[in-house]
Amino acid sequence: MNLKTKLSVNSTLLFAFIVGLVLAGSFLLFKKHRQELYYERLEDSALITAFFYFEKDEITKNDSSRYQTIEIEYKKITNQSIRIYNAKTKELYLHDGLDIQLNDLELKAISKNRILHFTKEERQFTGLFYKDNQGDFIIVVSGIDTVGDQQLDVLGLIFILSYLFVIPLNFFIGRYLAKQTFRPFEDVIAKVNTITTENLHSRLEMPTSGKDEVRELITTFNYLLERLESGITIQNNFLKNASHELKTPLTIIIGDIDVSLQQPRTNEQYEEVLKSLRKDTFHLKSILDGLLVLSGLQVGEPDQMENIRIDEILWNVLEKKAIEYPESKVSLNLEAIQNEELLSVQANKHMLFTALYNIVDNAIKFSFPAPVSIFALEKDKKLLIKIIDQGSGIAEKDKESIFDLFFRSDRTRHIKGQGLGLFITMEILKRHHITLTVDSELEKGTSFSLLFP
């Protein structure tokens, strides 16, 4: 069952339940109202009966022919059955000819309540306690509301026929409206089905007016297509650049092995070859490590944020760099920070270490043997880390490209690297909402400023 049919069926069932409830309630209310009206008629008849029979001097004279004629005509007019009891002796003075007996409990209830309405064997009864100078009497008038029953039958038939007609009508109208409502969604689905990896640049056409769910859906789809297109573009570039970067050290390694196998060599020569192979292998490992970090960032691994001290991260970075570059000179100045709470930040410890490690590594490599300075400052009540080197600087045309994947400037190709560090660093800083500013001047040095949120 598709969504349109399901919506039509559900709306029809809800409509059928509500309409059925309304019709049934209306029928029952009308039935109760008719019953109350008929009881009122019986009550009026009982009062009229009291006046009719007890205005005579004696009740024993009822057998006069003239009075009997009047009584017959009265019964024809009222179309009701009338009986009269002595309230004390329960003696029946006037019988209506019905084979329905009233017991003492029912007669006592009438005497107690003065007037009582009840139903017995599908007949409606009204009992009236009447005091007269001749004594106390109970007048019981009964009848069947044939007119009301006929009206109820007609009303019930009308309700049933209307119900049987309206419910299917509601279903077909609901089906038509659901089809009209979902037509824009069908158009969107048809358009989306035409989009493949070959035409990811295509976008769904936005409605010219209105602001509804269809417009929101199209906006979401277009945003998704933009992300897919961007992701596939990055993936293609990544595979192309990664294969090129991996091919170079592998080619060197294979070349060294082939050359060393062409003729017998001395142990010293083999040692030199092995050292070269070791260097190229580490280069290859460095590329693979960077690619693994990068793949983790791009697939969106969950960030495990915690409260860390930025000074501890910096000291850890400098400790590792001192082992790697024992002759380098790097200073860390934290004196400008008066509020130590600024040094505590919410971050992923491993990622932030990687980002700072990459920046400091670049600063040392491009500045060596000149020293590198790191300052922790306070700016607008926020933490600012500045890493300043005295290297050759960055050309103006390269400033926008240094964060691109596998980018290597022509001026720094003599320095080892893979073109991954700053790209990974920028991805990490974006995740932490850290603002990075680069200031550089050729032959004077470069400054990286990190403003924490």
RAQUI-V53741 format. One record per backbone hydrogen bond with DSSP energy under -0.5 kcal/mol. CO is the residue of the C=O (numbers start at 1). NH is the residue of the N-H. If there is no record, write none. Layout:
co:CO nh:NH
co:CO nh:NH
This chain:
co:2 nh:6
co:3 nh:7
co:4 nh:8
co:5 nh:9
co:6 nh:10
co:7 nh:11
co:8 nh:12
co:9 nh:13
co:10 nh:14
co:11 nh:15
co:12 nh:16
co:13 nh:17
co:14 nh:18
co:15 nh:19
co:16 nh:20
co:17 nh:21
co:18 nh:22
co:19 nh:23
co:20 nh:24
co:21 nh:25
co:22 nh:26
co:23 nh:27
co:24 nh:28
co:25 nh:29
co:26 nh:30
co:27 nh:31
co:28 nh:32
co:29 nh:33
co:30 nh:34
co:31 nh:35
co:32 nh:36
co:33 nh:37
co:34 nh:38
co:35 nh:39
co:36 nh:40
co:37 nh:41
co:38 nh:42
co:39 nh:43
co:40 nh:44
co:41 nh:45
co:42 nh:46
co:43 nh:47
co:44 nh:48
co:45 nh:49
co:46 nh:50
co:47 nh:51
co:48 nh:52
co:49 nh:53
co:50 nh:54
co:51 nh:55
co:53 nh:56
co:58 nh:61
co:59 nh:62
co:60 nh:63
co:61 nh:64
co:64 nh:68
co:65 nh:69
co:66 nh:70
co:67 nh:71
co:68 nh:72
co:69 nh:73
co:70 nh:74
co:71 nh:75
co:72 nh:76
co:73 nh:77
co:74 nh:78
co:75 nh:79
co:75 nh:80
co:81 nh:142
co:83 nh:140
co:84 nh:93
co:84 nh:94
co:85 nh:87
co:85 nh:138
co:86 nh:90
co:91 nh:86
co:91 nh:93
co:94 nh:84
co:98 nh:100
co:101 nh:103
co:103 nh:107
co:104 nh:108
co:105 nh:109
co:106 nh:110
co:107 nh:111
co:108 nh:112
co:109 nh:113
co:110 nh:114
co:113 nh:115
co:114 nh:129
co:116 nh:127
co:118 nh:125
co:120 nh:123
co:123 nh:120
co:124 nh:143
co:125 nh:118
co:126 nh:141
co:127 nh:116
co:128 nh:130
co:128 nh:139
co:130 nh:137
co:132 nh:135
co:135 nh:132
co:136 nh:87
co:137 nh:130
co:137 nh:139
co:138 nh:85
co:138 nh:140
co:139 nh:128
co:139 nh:141
co:140 nh:83
co:141 nh:126
co:142 nh:81
co:143 nh:124
co:144 nh:146
co:145 nh:149
co:146 nh:150
co:147 nh:151
co:148 nh:152
co:149 nh:153
co:150 nh:154
co:151 nh:155
co:152 nh:156
co:153 nh:157
co:154 nh:158
co:155 nh:159
co:156 nh:160
co:157 nh:161
co:158 nh:162
co:159 nh:163
co:160 nh:164
co:161 nh:165
co:162 nh:166
co:163 nh:167
co:164 nh:168
co:165 nh:169
co:166 nh:170
co:167 nh:171
co:168 nh:172
co:169 nh:173
co:170 nh:174
co:171 nh:175
co:172 nh:176
co:173 nh:177
co:174 nh:178
co:175 nh:179
co:176 nh:180
co:177 nh:181
co:178 nh:182
co:179 nh:183
co:182 nh:186
co:183 nh:187
co:184 nh:188
co:185 nh:189
co:186 nh:190
co:187 nh:191
co:188 nh:192
co:189 nh:193
co:190 nh:194
co:191 nh:194
co:192 nh:195
co:196 nh:199
co:197 nh:200
co:199 nh:202
co:212 nh:216
co:213 nh:217
co:214 nh:218
co:215 nh:219
co:216 nh:220
co:217 nh:221
co:218 nh:222
co:219 nh:223
co:220 nh:224
co:221 nh:225
co:222 nh:226
co:223 nh:227
co:224 nh:228
co:225 nh:229
co:226 nh:230
co:227 nh:231
co:228 nh:232
co:229 nh:233
co:230 nh:234
co:231 nh:235
co:232 nh:236
co:233 nh:237
co:234 nh:238
co:235 nh:239
co:236 nh:240
co:237 nh:241
co:238 nh:242
co:239 nh:243
co:240 nh:244
co:241 nh:245
co:242 nh:246
co:243 nh:247
co:244 nh:248
co:245 nh:249
co:246 nh:250
co:247 nh:251
co:248 nh:252
co:249 nh:253
co:250 nh:254
co:251 nh:255
co:252 nh:256
co:253 nh:257
co:254 nh:258
co:255 nh:259
co:256 nh:260
co:257 nh:261
co:258 nh:262
co:259 nh:262
co:266 nh:270
co:267 nh:271
co:268 nh:272
co:269 nh:273
co:270 nh:274
co:271 nh:275
co:272 nh:276
co:273 nh:277
co:274 nh:278
co:275 nh:279
co:276 nh:280
co:277 nh:281
co:278 nh:282
co:279 nh:283
co:280 nh:284
co:281 nh:285
co:282 nh:286
co:283 nh:287
co:284 nh:288
co:285 nh:289
co:286 nh:290
co:287 nh:291
co:288 nh:292
co:289 nh:293
co:290 nh:294
co:291 nh:295
co:292 nh:296
co:293 nh:297
co:294 nh:298
co:295 nh:299
co:296 nh:301
co:297 nh:300
co:302 nh:304
co:303 nh:305
co:306 nh:308
co:306 nh:347
co:308 nh:310
co:308 nh:345
co:309 nh:313
co:310 nh:314
co:311 nh:315
co:312 nh:316
co:313 nh:317
co:314 nh:318
co:315 nh:319
co:316 nh:320
co:317 nh:321
co:318 nh:322
co:319 nh:323
co:320 nh:324
co:321 nh:325
co:325 nh:328
co:328 nh:330
co:329 nh:372
co:331 nh:374
co:332 nh:334
co:333 nh:376
co:334 nh:337
co:336 nh:338
co:338 nh:340
co:339 nh:342
co:340 nh:343
co:341 nh:344
co:343 nh:310
co:343 nh:345
co:345 nh:308
co:345 nh:347
co:347 nh:306
co:347 nh:349
co:348 nh:352
co:349 nh:353
co:350 nh:354
co:351 nh:355
co:352 nh:356
co:353 nh:357
co:354 nh:358
co:355 nh:359
co:356 nh:360
co:357 nh:361
co:358 nh:362
co:359 nh:363
co:360 nh:364
co:361 nh:365
co:362 nh:366
co:363 nh:367
co:364 nh:368
co:366 nh:392
co:367 nh:370
co:372 nh:331
co:373 nh:388
co:374 nh:333
co:375 nh:377
co:375 nh:386
co:377 nh:384
co:379 nh:382
co:382 nh:379
co:383 nh:452
co:384 nh:377
co:384 nh:386
co:385 nh:450
co:386 nh:375
co:386 nh:388
co:387 nh:448
co:388 nh:373
co:392 nh:443
co:395 nh:398
co:395 nh:399
co:396 nh:399
co:398 nh:401
co:398 nh:402
co:401 nh:404
co:404 nh:407
co:409 nh:412
co:410 nh:413
co:412 nh:415
co:419 nh:406
co:419 nh:407
co:420 nh:424
co:421 nh:425
co:422 nh:426
co:423 nh:427
co:424 nh:428
co:425 nh:429
co:426 nh:430
co:427 nh:431
co:428 nh:432
co:429 nh:434
co:430 nh:433
co:433 nh:435
co:435 nh:451
co:437 nh:439
co:437 nh:449
co:439 nh:447
co:441 nh:444
co:441 nh:445
co:445 nh:441
co:446 nh:389
co:447 nh:439
co:447 nh:449
co:448 nh:387
co:449 nh:437
co:449 nh:451
co:450 nh:385
co:450 nh:452
co:451 nh:435
